[in-house]
Amino acid sequence: MVSNAFQTTLNLVRGNAKATYESEQRLRATLTSIADGVVVCDLEGRVEMLNTVAQQLSGWRQDEAINHLVDTVFPVLDEATREPVESIFSLVKRHNRAIGSTAHAILRRRDGSELHIDNSGAPIYDFAGNLAGVVIVIRDVSDQRRTQAALLASEKLAVAGRLAATIAHEIHNPLDAVVNLVYLMKSGATPEENDQFLDMAASELARVTQISRAMLGMYREARTPVTVDLADVLNSVLLLLDRRLADCGVTASTAYYGEPIVTGFPAELRQVFTNLISNAVDASSTGSTIDIIVRQQRANKGRSPGPPGVNVSVTDHGSGITPDALPQIFQPFFTTKGESGTGLGLWVSQGIIHKHGGTIRVDTNTDSIQHGTTITVFIPRGEVDIVDTTQSPSGTIPFPPTPRF
């Protein structure tokens, strides 16, 4: 009986050991086949396992990485400063919870090359519920970043192309006037007339200079956020679009309340408002008006708290956006303009506003009497944390109610 019991127990132990081994092998095979890099660390942050993708991303073989600190095998840098950032392992261990993907992260590989990555981590618990280690997932997003950068560049070129004809007309007309004035001056004008003609020529050349500066400002990149007067930005955009507004028979009405001062990138904000006003022009009929209203929003301490900043609303009186199209307007490549649209304008604009820590909201009405669309942009005032926009969220963004103008 003792012998039989021993043999039964031995067989049971062997079966459990075999099942445990097979389960471990399946787990390893699963981790190895995952398309993302997977790293398992102990409580001290020492690497216990790397799957195949993690080895390819880091440039370390598993036998070399074992017992090395994860910060040594996977050094992560901030994209802007190139300084080391706190590792996902440290964040997970400190907060004792899963940590989502981090933005602006660069992985420096063993050979010195760099990759743009998204990385996240989660705690591993033992049977007693105590923290036993951390698992980190790393994804190479370099191709995705390059693709999105190409899309952004494509949209910027598209905006420049749409403005090219307008700018040509805007510059051509003052230059024609200057040529005519010079001809009149050479044709024997009196000294008094010459003085008058010179003043007129100087005025026309000043307009050309103003237009060229506005155009350069739209595509001059700033490396760091600066103080921006949104009134100046909107005025420069309207200057560039003046000819297009006139050709379409549309009038732009502006109203500024308070000091519309924010912190951000002027070139990118010009691109946003160029897109919004251009869309409003396209949606408007001849003889209609586009209302552009800028309001300073102060920090509210009462019933509706919110950060200080500036609200900019652009309202057209077109036919409005249909319910079917409304959920898709911030999706890349979605357009209601047919071949004349790229489908990137609102997507890029939303990404830029999110980068500035702001929000963008669309109110539309397709009613036969009160129809039109209002796009309201909120940009925080003062120093803001410029955030990553490599992955622009889709759909509209919740936004504190503001009146429709």
C-alpha positions as CSV (number, residue, x, y, z in Angstrom):
1,M,0.0,0.0,0.0
2,V,2.8,2.4,0.9
3,S,4.6,1.5,-2.4
4,N,1.4,2.0,-4.4
5,A,0.7,5.3,-2.7
6,F,4.3,6.5,-3.3
7,Q,4.0,5.5,-7.0
8,T,0.7,7.3,-7.4
9,T,2.1,10.4,-5.8
10,L,5.2,10.2,-7.9
11,N,3.2,9.8,-11.1
12,L,1.1,12.8,-10.0
13,V,4.1,14.9,-9.4
14,R,5.6,13.9,-12.7
15,G,2.4,14.7,-14.5
16,N,2.2,18.1,-12.8
17,A,5.8,18.8,-13.7
18,K,5.2,17.9,-17.3
19,A,2.1,20.0,-17.5
20,T,4.0,22.9,-15.9
21,Y,6.9,22.5,-18.3
22,E,4.5,22.3,-21.3
23,S,2.6,25.4,-20.0
24,E,5.9,27.3,-19.6
25,Q,6.9,26.3,-23.1
26,R,3.6,27.5,-24.6
27,L,3.9,30.8,-22.6
28,R,7.5,31.3,-24.0
29,A,6.4,30.5,-27.5
30,T,3.5,32.9,-27.2
31,L,5.7,35.7,-25.9
32,T,8.3,35.0,-28.6
33,S,5.7,35.2,-31.3
34,I,4.3,38.5,-30.2
35,A,5.0,41.3,-32.7
36,D,6.0,43.8,-29.9
37,G,9.0,43.6,-27.7
38,V,8.3,42.0,-24.4
39,V,10.7,42.3,-21.4
40,V,10.2,40.6,-18.0
41,C,12.1,42.1,-15.0
42,D,12.4,41.1,-11.4
43,L,11.8,43.5,-8.5
44,E,15.3,44.9,-8.8
45,G,14.8,45.8,-12.4
46,R,17.1,43.1,-13.8
47,V,16.1,41.5,-17.0
48,E,14.8,37.9,-16.7
49,M,13.5,37.4,-20.2
50,L,13.5,39.1,-23.7
51,N,11.4,37.9,-26.5
52,T,12.7,37.9,-30.1
53,V,11.4,41.3,-31.0
54,A,12.8,42.9,-27.8
55,Q,16.2,41.4,-28.7
56,Q,16.0,42.9,-32.2
57,L,14.9,46.3,-30.9
58,S,17.6,46.5,-28.2
59,G,20.5,44.8,-30.1
60,W,21.0,42.6,-27.0
61,R,20.8,38.8,-27.1
62,Q,18.9,37.2,-24.2
63,D,21.9,35.5,-22.7
64,E,23.8,38.8,-22.7
65,A,20.9,40.8,-21.2
66,I,20.0,38.4,-18.4
67,N,20.7,40.0,-15.0
68,H,21.5,43.4,-16.5
69,L,19.4,46.4,-15.4
70,V,16.5,47.1,-17.8
71,D,17.7,50.8,-18.0
72,T,21.0,49.5,-19.4
73,V,19.5,47.2,-22.0
74,F,16.7,49.6,-22.9
75,P,17.9,53.2,-22.3
76,V,15.0,55.6,-23.1
77,L,15.5,59.3,-23.9
78,D,13.2,62.2,-24.3
79,E,12.8,63.1,-27.9
80,A,13.2,66.9,-27.4
81,T,16.0,67.1,-24.8
82,R,17.8,63.8,-25.5
83,E,18.0,63.4,-21.7
84,P,17.2,60.0,-20.0
85,V,13.7,59.8,-18.8
86,E,12.3,57.7,-15.9
87,S,11.8,54.2,-17.1
88,I,8.5,52.4,-17.3
89,F,9.8,49.9,-14.8
90,S,10.3,52.6,-12.2
91,L,6.9,54.1,-12.9
92,V,5.1,50.8,-12.6
93,K,7.0,49.8,-9.4
94,R,6.4,53.2,-7.8
95,H,2.7,53.4,-8.6
96,N,2.1,49.6,-8.4
97,R,-0.2,49.7,-11.4
98,A,-0.1,49.5,-15.2
99,I,1.4,52.5,-16.9
100,G,0.2,53.4,-20.4
101,S,2.2,54.3,-23.5
102,T,4.6,57.3,-23.1
103,A,5.0,59.9,-25.8
104,H,8.2,61.5,-27.3
105,A,10.3,58.4,-26.3
106,I,13.4,57.3,-28.1
107,L,15.2,54.0,-27.6
108,R,19.0,54.1,-28.0
109,R,20.0,50.7,-29.2
110,R,23.2,48.9,-28.3
111,D,24.9,50.0,-31.5
112,G,24.1,53.6,-30.9
113,S,21.2,53.9,-33.4
114,E,17.8,55.2,-32.3
115,L,14.2,54.2,-32.7
116,H,11.0,56.0,-31.9
117,I,9.0,53.8,-29.5
118,D,5.8,53.5,-27.5
119,N,6.4,51.6,-24.3
120,S,4.0,50.5,-21.5
121,G,4.3,48.3,-18.4
122,A,2.3,46.3,-15.9
123,P,3.1,44.7,-12.6
124,I,3.4,40.9,-12.0
125,Y,2.0,39.6,-8.8
126,D,2.8,36.3,-7.0
127,F,0.1,34.0,-5.5
128,A,0.1,36.1,-2.3
129,G,-0.7,39.2,-4.2
130,N,2.7,40.7,-3.7
131,L,4.6,42.5,-6.5
132,A,7.0,40.0,-8.0
133,G,8.2,41.8,-11.1
134,V,7.3,44.0,-14.1
135,V,6.5,43.2,-17.7
136,I,7.3,45.9,-20.3
137,V,5.9,46.0,-23.8
138,I,7.9,48.0,-26.4
139,R,6.7,48.9,-29.9
140,D,8.7,50.5,-32.7
141,V,6.7,53.4,-34.2
142,S,9.5,54.9,-36.3
143,D,7.7,54.1,-39.6
144,Q,4.4,55.4,-38.2
145,R,6.1,58.7,-37.2
146,R,7.7,59.0,-40.6
147,T,4.3,58.4,-42.3
148,Q,2.5,61.0,-40.2
149,A,5.3,63.5,-40.7
150,A,4.9,63.0,-44.5
151,L,1.1,63.5,-44.1
152,L,1.7,66.7,-42.2
153,A,4.2,68.0,-44.8
154,S,1.7,67.0,-47.6
155,E,-1.1,69.0,-46.0
156,K,1.2,72.0,-45.5
157,L,2.1,71.9,-49.2
158,A,-1.6,71.6,-50.0
159,V,-2.4,74.7,-48.0
160,A,0.5,76.5,-49.8
161,G,-0.8,75.4,-53.1
162,R,-4.3,76.6,-52.4
163,L,-2.9,80.0,-51.4
164,A,-0.5,80.3,-54.3
165,A,-3.0,81.8,-56.8
166,T,-4.3,84.2,-54.1
167,I,-0.9,85.4,-53.2
168,A,0.1,85.8,-56.8
169,H,-3.0,88.1,-57.3
170,E,-2.4,89.9,-54.1
171,I,1.2,90.7,-55.0
172,H,0.6,91.3,-58.7
173,N,-2.0,94.0,-58.2
174,P,0.2,96.3,-56.1
175,L,3.1,95.8,-58.4
176,D,1.0,96.7,-61.4
177,A,0.0,99.9,-59.5
178,V,3.7,100.7,-58.8
179,V,4.6,100.2,-62.5
180,N,1.8,102.5,-63.6
181,L,2.9,105.2,-61.0
182,V,6.5,105.0,-62.2
183,Y,5.3,105.4,-65.8
184,L,3.3,108.5,-64.8
185,M,6.3,109.9,-63.0
186,K,8.4,109.5,-66.1
187,S,5.8,111.1,-68.3
188,G,6.4,114.6,-67.0
189,A,4.4,114.8,-63.9
190,T,4.6,117.9,-61.7
191,P,6.7,117.8,-58.5
192,E,3.5,117.8,-56.5
193,E,2.2,114.9,-58.5
194,N,5.5,113.1,-58.1
195,D,5.2,113.4,-54.3
196,Q,1.7,112.0,-54.5
197,F,2.7,109.2,-56.8
198,L,5.7,108.3,-54.5
199,D,3.4,108.1,-51.5
200,M,1.0,105.8,-53.4
201,A,3.9,103.6,-54.6
202,A,5.3,103.4,-51.0
203,S,1.8,102.3,-49.8
204,E,1.5,99.6,-52.5
205,L,5.0,98.3,-51.8
206,A,4.2,98.2,-48.0
207,R,1.3,96.0,-48.8
208,V,3.5,93.6,-50.8
209,T,5.9,93.5,-47.9
210,Q,3.1,92.8,-45.5
211,I,1.7,90.0,-47.7
212,S,5.2,88.4,-48.1
213,R,5.9,88.5,-44.4
214,A,2.5,86.9,-43.6
215,M,3.3,84.1,-46.1
216,L,6.7,83.5,-44.6
217,G,5.3,83.5,-41.1
218,M,2.9,80.8,-42.1
219,Y,5.7,78.3,-42.8
220,R,8.5,79.5,-40.6
221,E,9.0,76.9,-37.9
222,A,9.6,77.8,-34.3
223,R,11.6,75.4,-32.1
224,T,10.1,76.5,-28.8
225,P,6.7,77.9,-27.9
226,V,6.5,81.7,-27.9
227,T,3.9,84.4,-26.9
228,V,1.4,84.6,-29.7
229,D,-1.2,87.4,-30.3
230,L,-4.1,85.5,-32.0
231,A,-5.5,88.8,-33.3
232,D,-2.2,89.3,-35.3
233,V,-2.4,85.7,-36.5
234,L,-6.0,86.0,-37.7
235,N,-5.4,89.4,-39.3
236,S,-2.4,87.9,-41.3
237,V,-4.5,84.9,-42.4
238,L,-7.3,87.2,-43.5
239,L,-4.8,89.3,-45.4
240,L,-3.6,86.2,-47.3
241,L,-7.2,85.2,-48.0
242,D,-8.5,88.6,-48.9
243,R,-8.5,88.0,-52.6
244,R,-10.2,84.6,-52.3
245,L,-12.9,86.2,-50.1
246,A,-13.5,88.9,-52.7
247,D,-13.6,86.4,-55.6
248,C,-16.1,84.3,-53.7
249,G,-18.2,87.3,-52.7
250,V,-17.9,86.5,-49.0
251,T,-17.3,89.0,-46.2
252,A,-15.3,88.2,-43.1
253,S,-16.5,89.9,-39.9
254,T,-14.1,89.9,-36.9
255,A,-14.6,90.8,-33.3
256,Y,-12.0,90.7,-30.5
257,Y,-12.8,90.7,-26.8
258,G,-10.1,90.9,-24.2
259,E,-6.4,90.1,-24.8
260,P,-6.1,87.1,-27.1
261,I,-2.6,86.1,-25.9
262,V,-1.5,82.5,-25.8
263,T,1.7,80.5,-25.8
264,G,2.4,78.3,-28.8
265,F,3.8,78.0,-32.3
266,P,2.6,80.9,-34.6
267,A,3.2,79.1,-37.9
268,E,1.1,76.1,-36.8
269,L,-1.7,78.3,-35.4
270,R,-1.7,80.2,-38.7
271,Q,-2.1,76.9,-40.5
272,V,-5.1,75.9,-38.3
273,F,-7.0,79.2,-38.8
274,T,-6.2,79.1,-42.6
275,N,-7.8,75.7,-42.8
276,L,-10.8,76.7,-40.7
277,I,-11.4,80.0,-42.6
278,S,-10.8,78.4,-46.0
279,N,-13.4,75.7,-45.1
280,A,-15.8,78.3,-44.1
281,V,-15.3,80.1,-47.4
282,D,-15.9,76.9,-49.3
283,A,-19.1,76.3,-47.4
284,S,-20.5,79.8,-47.9
285,S,-22.6,81.2,-50.7
286,T,-22.1,84.4,-52.5
287,G,-23.1,87.4,-50.4
288,S,-22.8,85.6,-47.1
289,T,-20.7,86.5,-44.1
290,I,-18.2,84.6,-42.0
291,D,-18.1,85.6,-38.4
292,I,-14.8,85.3,-36.5
293,I,-15.1,86.0,-32.8
294,V,-12.2,85.9,-30.3
295,R,-13.0,85.9,-26.6
296,Q,-10.7,85.8,-23.7
297,Q,-11.7,83.1,-21.2
298,R,-10.8,83.8,-17.6
299,A,-10.2,81.2,-15.0
300,N,-13.6,80.4,-13.5
301,K,-13.9,79.7,-9.8
302,G,-17.6,79.2,-9.6
303,R,-20.0,76.7,-11.1
304,S,-17.9,75.9,-14.3
305,P,-14.2,75.8,-13.5
306,G,-11.8,76.0,-16.4
307,P,-8.4,77.1,-17.3
308,P,-7.7,80.7,-18.6
309,G,-7.3,80.9,-22.3
310,V,-8.8,82.1,-25.6
311,N,-11.8,80.9,-27.5
312,V,-11.8,81.5,-31.3
313,S,-15.0,80.7,-33.2
314,V,-15.4,80.6,-37.0
315,T,-19.0,80.6,-38.2
316,D,-20.3,80.2,-41.7
317,H,-23.8,80.3,-42.9
318,G,-23.6,77.4,-45.4
319,S,-25.8,74.3,-45.6
320,G,-24.2,72.7,-42.5
321,I,-22.6,69.3,-42.0
322,T,-24.9,66.2,-42.4
323,P,-25.3,63.9,-39.4
324,D,-23.6,61.1,-41.4
325,A,-20.5,63.2,-42.2
326,L,-20.2,64.8,-38.8
327,P,-18.5,61.9,-36.9
328,Q,-15.9,61.5,-39.7
329,I,-14.8,65.1,-40.2
330,F,-11.6,64.7,-38.1
331,Q,-10.7,61.4,-39.7
332,P,-7.7,61.6,-42.1
333,F,-8.5,61.5,-45.8
334,F,-12.2,62.2,-45.2
335,T,-13.5,65.1,-47.3
336,T,-16.8,66.5,-48.5
337,K,-15.1,68.6,-51.2
338,G,-14.5,65.8,-53.7
339,E,-11.2,66.0,-55.7
340,S,-10.6,69.6,-54.5
341,G,-10.0,68.5,-50.9
342,T,-7.2,66.4,-49.3
343,G,-9.1,65.3,-46.3
344,L,-6.2,66.3,-44.0
345,G,-7.0,69.8,-43.0
346,L,-9.2,69.2,-40.0
347,W,-7.2,66.2,-38.9
348,V,-4.0,68.2,-38.9
349,S,-5.7,71.2,-37.3
350,Q,-7.0,69.0,-34.5
351,G,-3.6,67.5,-33.9
352,I,-2.0,71.0,-33.7
353,I,-4.7,72.2,-31.2
354,H,-4.2,69.2,-29.0
355,K,-0.4,69.8,-29.2
356,H,-1.1,73.2,-27.7
357,G,-3.2,71.6,-24.9
358,G,-6.4,73.0,-26.4
359,T,-9.7,71.6,-27.7
360,I,-11.7,71.9,-30.9
361,R,-15.5,71.6,-31.2
362,V,-17.9,71.6,-34.1
363,D,-21.6,72.8,-33.9
364,T,-23.6,72.5,-37.1
365,N,-27.2,73.0,-38.2
366,T,-28.7,71.8,-41.4
367,D,-32.1,73.4,-40.8
368,S,-33.6,75.2,-43.8
369,I,-33.8,78.5,-42.0
370,Q,-31.0,78.5,-39.4
371,H,-28.2,76.6,-41.1
372,G,-24.4,76.8,-40.8
373,T,-21.4,75.6,-38.9
374,T,-19.4,76.9,-36.0
375,I,-16.0,75.6,-35.2
376,T,-14.8,76.7,-31.8
377,V,-11.1,76.4,-30.8
378,F,-9.9,76.8,-27.2
379,I,-6.2,77.5,-26.6
380,P,-4.9,77.8,-23.0
381,R,-3.3,81.0,-22.0
382,G,0.2,81.3,-20.5
383,E,2.8,78.5,-20.3
384,V,1.4,75.2,-21.5
385,D,2.9,71.7,-21.8
386,I,3.2,71.0,-25.5
387,V,2.1,67.4,-25.9
388,D,2.6,64.7,-28.5
389,T,0.4,64.6,-31.6
390,T,1.8,61.6,-33.3
391,Q,-1.5,59.8,-32.8
392,S,-4.4,62.2,-33.4
393,P,-7.6,61.0,-31.7
394,S,-10.6,60.7,-33.9
395,G,-14.0,62.3,-33.5
396,T,-15.0,65.5,-31.7
397,I,-13.6,66.5,-28.3
398,P,-15.8,67.3,-25.3
399,F,-15.7,71.1,-24.8
400,P,-17.3,73.5,-22.3
401,P,-20.5,74.9,-23.9
402,T,-20.1,78.3,-25.6
403,P,-22.7,80.4,-27.4
404,R,-23.1,79.9,-31.1
405,F,-22.4,83.1,-33.0
